[in-house]
């Protein structure tokens, strides 16, 4: 029965850690630009970098 209390404590600590990481990422501006990632798949990436062989 004690293992249940230990597992609940561990899961609550883990959940609070993930919640803290989420709020930290929101404060740091990780989710500010919501438009560019949605259109990035539509943009062409055909820019070639010059190489020394050519």
N, C-alpha and C positions, 0 to 999 in steps of 0.2 A: 504494500500500500504506500510505502514511503517513496517508491520510485515514481509513482504518479505525481506526487508533489514536486519531486526533483524535475521531472520532465515538463511540468507546467511552468515551473520557474525558468527553466532553460528556454522554453518556447516564448515566454513573455519577454525575456531579455533579448532574444533574437528579433522578435517583432518590434520592440522599441528601438533596437539598433537600426533596423530597416526604415522605420518611420523617421528617425533622426537623420539618416542619410538622405531621405527624400526631401525633408525640409531644408537640409543644408544645400542640396542641389538646386532647390527653388530659390534660395537666397543668393546663390552664386550666379544665377542667370542661365542655368543650363537649358531651360525650356523657353527662352525668350523668342527665338526665331522659329515660328511654326510653319512659315510659308515656304522657305527655301528647300527644306528636305523633301517636301511633297512634289516639287517640280524638278528636283535634281535628276530624276530618272529620265526626264524628257529632254534634258540638255545633252548636246553632243560632246563627247570627250575625244575628239579626233585631233587634238593638238599634239604634234609630234615634237619631241625634243631632239635637237641636233646631236648626232653622235660623231665620234672621232673617225669612224670608218668611212664616212661618206665625204 
